[in-house]
């Protein structure tokens, strides 16, 4: 059953302000409450900056919601200093909320000092446009890396169109630790997490940008990923909010850009490469997906349905690596629908499985070169000029 806003407000009436005898709802301290399936976000208004009080109230809110509403609820609680909302006492200390005119709040999120602390290499798999098979590449890359014996994680950051649960044929809800952190699922040797595991698959994610970026941050910061050799981030298409949030939050080791050979896809792939270079994220290379079609009954024939060597030529033209070409095969689609990525074939008979193994090896090689020749990537601070 879907969680209702009123259920959350009722639960929060059990959270008493430590400096008074009233609860946070009665004190009008809860703002911007949004509920989407089991994902809940809201802001606690405060009269002044007080980290100790902020942490106390956040923890009490979490306990109340998990106790009175849903123990599996995923929470994103922020605090904001809203001076005009509070009256001042004679001794200068902030009192409880009054009825004054509300001004714009300045929110400050408490963020952990380090994201993915136990991960050696963080790889973003991106594309300039949708429909080029980015998630298929991300899944098979992650599984290909796991085939080498490495410890691998896969995070689906496409909140609106999560596809990893289907590609892994896994739809169970993740467990939560005693410290209220999500535990990723594991299959094919890959630890993975997706919004598709937390919401009703038949329900549309009608979220504005801040909600999406908030969910992505929580997946990176409040999940027990453990010690990993590689973390693969399956990004949504484009160069928008999620991509900027990621480069601001986590130091990416490198990016892999996926494209098909056709011009309309290459135009957007070029923009994707340019975005990563602009924010100083090393581009490991470009992958050409759906590069050609070989009829099963005519293995000597090769048809370049979407154009020939477009991504290969783009990589050469803009001075980046070409990581490989993936053929267009029915077995790739079937494996994605059945939940067993094609790179997990035991005998690796298909050309696609072989191509994904080669892609994984090329990525490992480029990571080794990048880590040897370049300093670690730093998170960036994007400032919008007026």
Buried (B, 14 or more C-beta within 10 A) or exposed (E): EEBEEEBBBBBBBBBBBEEEEBBBBBBBBBBBBBBBBBBBBBBBBBBEEBEEBBEBBBEBBBBBBBEBBBEEBBBBBBBBBBBEBBEEEEEEEBBBBEEEEEEEBEBBEEEEEEBBEBBBBBBBBBBBBBEBBBBBBBBBBBBBBBBBEBBBBBBBBBBEEBBBBBBBEBEEEBEBEEEBBBBBBBBBBBBBBBBBBBBEEEEEBEBEEBBBBBBBBBBBBBBBBEEBBBBBBBBBBBBBBBBBBBBBBBBBBBBBBBBBBBEEBBEBBBBBBEBBBEBEBBBBBBBBBBBBBBEEEEEEEBEBEBBBBBBBBBBEEBEBBBBBBBBBBEBBBEBBEEBBBBBBBEEBEBBBBBBBBBBBBBBBBBBEEBBEEEEEBEEBEEEEEE
